[in-house]
Structures are given as structure tokens and as C-alpha cells.
Amino acid sequence: MTADSAAVLASEARALTAEAVSALEVASSVAELTAARPDLLGRGSPLTGLRRRLGALAPEDRPLAGRALSEALATVESRYDARLEELRAAERRRQLEAERLDLTELPEPPQVGRLHVITQTLQRLEDVFSAMGYTVAEGPEIETEWHNFGALNFPPGHPARDMYDTLYVDHGPPGSTLLRTHTSPVQVRVMVNQPPPLYVVAPGRCYRQDTADATHMPVFHQIEGLVVDDGITLGDLAGAIETFTTAYFGPGFTSRLRPSYFPFTEPSAEFDVQRPDGTWLELGGCGVVHPSVLEVCGVDPERWSGFAFGFGIDRLAMLRYGIGDLRDLWTNDVRFLEQF
Amino acid sequence: MKVLLSWLQEFTPVEGSPQGIADDLSDLGLAVAAAPAGIVVARVAGLRPHPDADRIQLVDVDAGDGELRQVCCGAFNMAVGDLVPFATVGTTMPSGLEIGRRRMRGQASEGMLCSAVELEMGPDAEGIMILPAGLELGDDLTAALGVAGDVLFDLEVNPNRPDALSVVGVARDLAARRGLPFELPEPQVETSGAPAGESSSVEILAPDLCGRFSVRVLCNATGARPPPLLARRLLALGMRPLNFVVDLSNYVMLEIGQPSHAFDADLVPGGALGVRRATEGEQVETLDGVVRTLNAGDGVIVDASDRAIGIAGVMGGASVEISAETQVVLLEAAWWNPPDIARTSRRLGLRSEASARFEAGVDPEIAPWALERFAELAAPGGVTLAPELVQAQGHLPPRPTVRVRTGRVNAILGTDLTPPEMRACLEPIGFGVSAAAGEPSPELRSYPGEVWDVTVPSWRPDSSTEIDVIEEVGRLWSYSRIARTVPSSPHSGGLTARQRSRRRAHDVLAGFGLMEAMPLPFLAPGDLGRCGLPADGITVTNPLVAEESVMRTSLRPGLLKAVAYNAARRQPGVALFEIGHVHAPGDGELPAESDHLAVALAGREAPAAAALWERLRRAMAFVPTEVRNEATAGMHPTRSASLIAGGETVGVLGEIDPAVSEAFDIAERVAWLECDLGRLLESHVGDSHYRQPSRFPSSDIDLAFVVDDAIPAAAVEAALREAAGDALVTLHLFDVFRDADRLGPGCRSVAWRLRLQAADRTLTDAEVGEIRAACIEAIATTGATLRD
């Protein structure tokens, strides 16, 4: 057996390197490549095995041969890493390609929940008044005759009661209990239960003996406002209405008050909203709370004054969305409900 | 109330643009309604039967444009040659109805012939309004009926303004606003013949009913004709000309607001008229030929023999009706107690222009003027007036002097008016102002400024307190001139916690993909029964239709109708919710009223409702609620559960009984949830305290048990929770299967995964094993066994 020399070792290393590199290239998957790693670079690999023969070399040959071996290992190592990277990228490409989807395929129409247009309108109104410092009060839909009429300055037989086509229910003595015809009884409940200052709105459902058609329903929604404080004036009412008008309808909308009549306010007014195109929309009724109403509710009319207003919510919703027939609000046809 | 500009001008020299006048009237509280456009004068050129309908005829209409239009008409009161109001295609009627081209039983109809009611020109709904001859075809109806160049204002008069139910009242307001002179001229009339007192007398036996009863005697009434101007004005204001006496009476009523009634003196023995309350069951035949039965509250006019010859303030009697032969007329004008007239006219269903004015309250001082005005207008027709007013008086309402603090006026209006400025508002409309006499009342707040005693004019019965006078100052000054200020609330405003939670429930349900429905809150009498629910809803005593006569005790009928409505339109599978009030009968002052929440999932089975409830309960952080399997009313008996919180039933979930669905014509299954939202929100637990997730590793154990079908999974789950103790972080059921061969009949395998974790350490295998053993042991007590 001939003694090894640096040259022999280096030449073998070169050959083994070439073998290893071609083996790397042959591996066709990450798994194959990583499985081959011990044979190429592991402790038992032929290239690593050459190290064991370094000790047998003449001392002056060792550095040279050692360097040659290290270089060979480094070459294989770097070619291995490069190949691994290449195979991983290819596999990722293949996998991603296999996962390709058409995102315009929608199997089911989506189920989208909606709030009823009346609820949305009501919430919007509540939010506008909340921002103006009003709290939200509520009252029963089945009301006593006293709260709905008596306390509001409609004595029995008063002709103004005819303005309301009242529905009565069979509870208590005949005529004592009714479906509230307006949200105004909530005014009474608030004043009886809370001391001034009061800044309150009361949205809710009201009822009238009406035949359903495009503009009438026996049930409808109103919102009532009540302010009782020190030195409240008709000018305050006009200002509050104007603030609301701009906040709810937007810039360019203004309001006006016209004298009117309600038993529970005096002076009383209708309030209209002018659209930016100059046309007017009659919105609701309002006025300075009548001293008799304050008194009945336990509020001293010489000490406090107040204003109240009320208007329909359904018509606001109809106007905003261009709904032509009031009955559509109540059909619950999903083709209606899904539009809001 | 309609008024013509020319008529107003008889009392005040008002000029200017019609729009300007309309704006002023509106600002005075006399809102001006828009007049319908497109209604013209037309001639009936031909009448033909409809080939396929008996109750409709075909009318050829000539509107003066050289073209005949065919109109289908349900009225038969017109003849060829009559002039009629014709609403052309495109017209919007006062009712809001839009006139379009239509076909009726196969025949074209191009427009509509109108009755007085349709034009809102009078109460006469019987047949088409026949116009006076001589009008120009094709002319705008309003212009044609008035005087050339006249303007008609249609005013909405509020119940507190009886004075504005007259041309004079409107003219007075308008003159005051514009600073124009206003004059109510004394009627110029000569009297002749014997004094009226010799041929008539009056007596008031019910002074609380009749405040004043005045009579004038008019002679030579036979054959007199009213001037044409008068008939045209009546038509323009919505009254059909009938005969001389009635037309004049109506004319004077429209002008001054005082109704009057004419009796044929020959039919009233001795010309003696009396007023008393009717006796119970007393009968009188009214002018319309109907025999009316009265009750003791009604007022009647009687003759000398105490026979009722008219109903006070409502309608005259047939027995004393004037006719073409009437020579001598007893013309009566009265002041009636408004509530009495309101009650009688409402009970009898007889409402007229006259009764409306009596109800609102006529001027108690104006009767003599009205009677003389009648005579003045009748004089050119040859009618003469006997001297003397025959009059009796009952109780008239007091006319209080009103104490007014000028400072209070400004404090209520938010103005800074001087006393002279306020005076300038009040005096032109008849209020009298003088410095207050006597000491100020100690309980009234004192203000800087003057204190007045204000007299109220007789035509303003609504005005009797300080606030009434304040309103008049504001009205005449103009609301639009009052500076706007915004009061600032000392409160932060916003929703209460409960209101926020309810709103959150809306958002959560919508977030689950449900649509909010809004069914009518009224039910038909059988609806609750059809749902299998007790039929104990509160009933409406005076519904317009039976379908709207019961208040709901549950949201179920409404939502099931909504499901059926959609299914019938090929929209199955709807997912709806509602949050709304329900009413339960009770003994309190008012019925129990609460907010309910309900969900209907069409095309879904009971588990969908159970799952939705669990999501809702967690999202809303409702109190822990037991879901108890049991049959409930109207629900699928084996797929129904009650929701129990705090020992009380707060709701129900499951599937609608198929028999109920069938009764509502619903072919799909319907998963259902309904709960008392009000109750759940009341017991709502507040913000919970934060628990930091453990930093230590967790261990999962899976346990599968064979559970008898009679044992609810919830019972096993509760036992597991109890046994696992504090270390249990989550517990979920992940598998259920039935296999009679392997597991035996009547039971199923249910598997849970428990995740265990301690807050302060890693659980040892031994600890996990102990918990597992404890769970298995605990489950044995429920009757379930570990599956191997």
C-alpha cells in the first residue's frame, strides 16, 4: 500500500465532491435531499471519512490536505443548501398552484341581518337628541284616559278630543283605558316622577282608529320632546327645533313655527322644515307647556316653564328612503326589509 | 274654511300678491291648503249606458277644447247640458288621489267628474256637483266660481279659533297683521209693518242650553231670488245654492260666523218659539225627512203647543220648513252651549257647517247684526223687515277680565317687547287693555313692566287666561320674529343602561344575520288560538275591523304571519326577529306591558333555536338560564323547552308545532325563540371582573358517556362542571351518536372535551387523572355511564 500524500487526498476529495454534487442534483424532493444528507455530509460520509487519513500524512502535508478537505466539505455544504432552497421553493410553488381558487364562486347568498327602517330612524333621532343633552323616556302603549287626555288639559267632552280617533280597550271601567293616541302622556309621567330641570325625548308607538291606506295606519310611531327648566321660552323652543333640524336633516335645512292649537301647550305651533330647494315639509306640533298641565303634574308654573314637541317617525323614514306607501312598513316582505 | 279675497276686501282694504296674503294668513295660524289644480268647468255632452256594467254610465265630456272625452261615472244625477266639475288626467285631488287614464269594465275613462265632497267644497257626496249655468267651459273651477280675478284661500282653522270660521274673522286678523283699517259696517236696512213682537215671541226654558235666542220677522219672502254674486260665492266656498232663504242664511253664516234658521211663520202658531231639553225618546222629523229619536240631553225648539219643531243647533224640523209659498219668515239666531251641540250632533251623526260653528262657540253678541245683515241682503229681492228684535236670554259664559303681566309675556315668548308694542298686537283684534286695578296677587311672580286688566272680545271664547293673551301677542307679533335661543341641558343625555342593552339586542340579532320584522301589534280574534296559545288578549272595544281587535300577548302570531307572507311569495327560509311590546291582562291600573324578543327561523329545526339562544345569551350576558325540555303551548311537543331564570319561566324555544304551522299555511319547519326581554334585562348582570388567562400549559381530557335519552345533556354537563371544579376552563360537547346495537336502545353516546388549567402552576398528570376520575364518578349519579 502506497503512503498517502496531500496530493492524493486532495484528488480524492475532488472526486468525492463531484460525486456528492451530482447526487444533490439528482434528489428531486426536499424529503429525498434531506434523507441523503447523512451520506453526503454526515459523519459516515466518504468525504468526512477522508479526515481520518490526515493523521497518517507527513506533518508538512497535513495543512495543505486539511485545507483541501475543508474546502470540499464547504462546497458540498453550500451546494446542499442551495439545492434545498431550490427544492423548497419548487414544492411551495406546486402546492400553492394546487390550491388555486376562484373567489368569485359564491355558493349561498349571504344572510345579512338588518334593523327595520323604523328602528334605524328612531335610533338616529335618539342619537341626535342625546347629543343635545336629552335623555330617553318611555311609557306604556296602553294608557289611562287621564294620562292621555285628562292631565293634558283635555277635559271630558272637549272638542279637541275629536282630533284623535281613540281606540279603547276592555280594561277597568269603560272608557278608562285606551291605546295612547300620542306620545304626550309620557310628558305627564316624566313630570310627575322627576323634578325639573327636564330634557327628555320619548319615542314610541301610538294608535288611532284609522283605516289602513297609503298614508294612514291604525298604529304609527311618534317622538315627543319635553323640556322644563328655569325661564324656558317660545324662543328656546324655536331654537331647539332649529338645532334638531340641522342636526337631523343636514346643513341647508331650516325650520319655522306657525301658530296652532293643542290643549296641552300654549302658545302652540306647527313646525315646518324647509328643504334646500325651498319647499316646506310639515313636520309636527309643539308649544310652550300649558300652565295647567305643569300644575296638574306638580310643577309650579310660576317657578318653571317648558316646551314640548312631537312628530311622526314613520313619515320621516318614508321621506328619507322614498317609500310611497305606509303599509309597506308593516308587510315584513324580506324584499322590503333587506333594502335598509 | 274658505275665503275669497273680494269678500275679505269688503271689510279691510287688503291688497298685494295672493302668495303674500297666504303667507300672512299662515303666519297668523290660518294655514293655507294648496288648491287642487286641473279641475275645470265642463259640459255633459252625452250620456250612454255602460255595455257591461249597470252601476256605471258613460259620459261624453266637453271641456271646451273641441274634443269629447269619455268618462266612466258612478253617478246618475246629471243630464245632458249640465255643467259639471271635471278633473282632468294628471290632476291631484284634495284627498291626494291622482287622476289617471283608466279602464272600467273594459271602457276607457279619461278623467273624473267630481262631487262636492271630492272637491272638498261641501258635504254633498250624493252625485256629481251641478254648477250654475253660464260658466265658461274649460275655465279653472275656482276662478270660474269666484268673481273674475278673485282669489280663493282654503284655510285650516284650529278648534280654538271659532272667530276664524267667518270671512269677517279672517279679515280682522289680516287687517291687524298688516296695519290696515278694519270695519264691520252696520247693516243698512229699513223696517216696515207691525212690530215683530206682535206676531212672535220667544221663551227659553233651558237657560244652560241656550244663552240667547233672537228672532226677526221678514215679510214678502215668496218668490224672492238671491243675487247671482251670492250664489257664486257660496259655490266657491263649498255650499250648494238651494233657495233664497237658505242661501242667505248660509251667506251670512260664512260672513260673520252666526248660523240662523228660518221658520215658515204660518206653520208656527202665534209665531211662538221656545227652547227646552228634549224628553227621553221624544221624536222629531228633521228637514232631511228622517224621524229622529232624541234623549233627555238634547235641545229642541218647540212651538206654543210644546211640540218639537227642530233640534237645537243641529237641524230644523220638517213640519215648519219654509217653501216656495212661504210669505212670512221667522228668522232665528241663537247661542247654544257648545258641548250640548257637540254631543247631540255626534250622537245623531248630523254634522253641518252650522253645528260645527255652534260646537266651536259663536260670538254671543253677533246675532242682532247677523239677522239685520240677512234682511239687508234680502231687501233687493223685495223682502221687508218688521221692526223690533224679539229676544230672550239664558246663561251666557262669563267674560272674565284677564290679569296680564307684560314681563310675563316676554318671559314666555322670549321677547323684549315694550308695553306699547304688545298693545299694538292686541287692540286691533278686539282685546282691550287698561292698567290693572287693585293689588297684585301674592302667589304670582312679579316681573318688571306693567300689569294690565285685559278685556277679551266676545268672539274669542277661547281666551280667558293670561297665557291665552300671551299667545295672542306672540301670534300677532309673529313667531318668526322671535329670536331663537337654545337652552342648554344640564344633563349629559343619552340612553339608560337598559335602553342601551335593548339596542344591543337588536344589533346582536342583526349581527347573527336576522332581519328585524315589524308585524302589526293588533291580532284578529282567532290568532292566538291558532298559535295554540291561550286566547286571553286584551280586546279593543271600538276597532274599525275585527282583524285589529285583539292586543297581542305573544309575538308569535305576527311573526308566523310574516313567515307565511314571505313563503307565499317564494321566499322560504326567512330568518326574522322582533322586539316589541306585548300586553297581558291583569288587575293593575294598566295591563302588564313588557318588551318581548322573538326569533323565527323558517326552514330550520329546533336545535337552530337552541343554538341561537345560547349565542344570544352569551352575547348579551344574560343571567344563567336553564333550558328545560318540556312541552309548551303551541310548540312541537317533543321539540320544545322552557327558559327558566331565577325559578321563573322567561321564555320558550324549540320548533313551532307542525299543526300550528299548517294553520298559518306554512309548509316549512319553523325554529322559534321567544323571551321576556324586559325581565332578562332587569336581571342583567353588570360588567364582569376580568380574569387573566393562565400562563401555564393546559390539558385536555375527552370523556364519552352513554346517556339515556331521558337525561338532558345539560344535566350531565352540569355534573361535569361541578366535579371538575376550578381547574375547568372550557367544556364543550363535541360528539353525539346513536347506535342501538352497540349502545342499546333509548340512549346515545355524548362526548365532551374538558380543558383543564390552573392559574398558578402546571397541573401534574396525577392531578388531571384525579379530576378525570372525579368526573366519571360524578356522572354515575346522573345515570350515565362511561363509554369504553
Interface residues (C-beta under 8 A of the other chain):
Chain A: P110 Q111 V112 G113 R114 L115 H116 I118 T119 Q123 E126 F129 S130 A131 M132 G133 Y134 T135 V136 E138 P140 E141 I142 E143 T144 G157 P159 A160 D162 M163 L167 Y168 V169 D170 H171 G172 P174 T177 L179 P197 Y199 R205 Q209 D210 T211 A214 T215 P218 V219 V227 D229 G231 I232 T233 L234 G235 D236 A238 G239 A240 E242 T243 R256 L257 R258 P259 S260 Y261 E266 P267 S268 A269 E270 V288 H290 P291 E302 R303 S305 L329 W330 T331 N332 D333 V334 R335 L337 E338
Chain B: S26 D27 L28 G29 A31 G96 N158 P159 N160 R161 P338 P339 A342 R343 R346 E359 A360 A411 I412 L413 G414 T415 E443 L444 R445 T465 I467 D468 I470 E471 G474 R475 Y479 S480 I482 A483 R484 T485 V486 P487 S488 S489 P490 H491 S492 G493 G494 L495 T496 Q499 R503 H506 D507 L509 A510 G511 F512 G513 L514 M515 E516 A517 M518 P519 L520 P521 F522 I538 T539 V540 T541 N542 P543 L544 V545 E548 M551 K561 A562 Y565 N566 R569 Q571 V574 A575 L576 H581 H583 P585 E589 L590 P591 E593
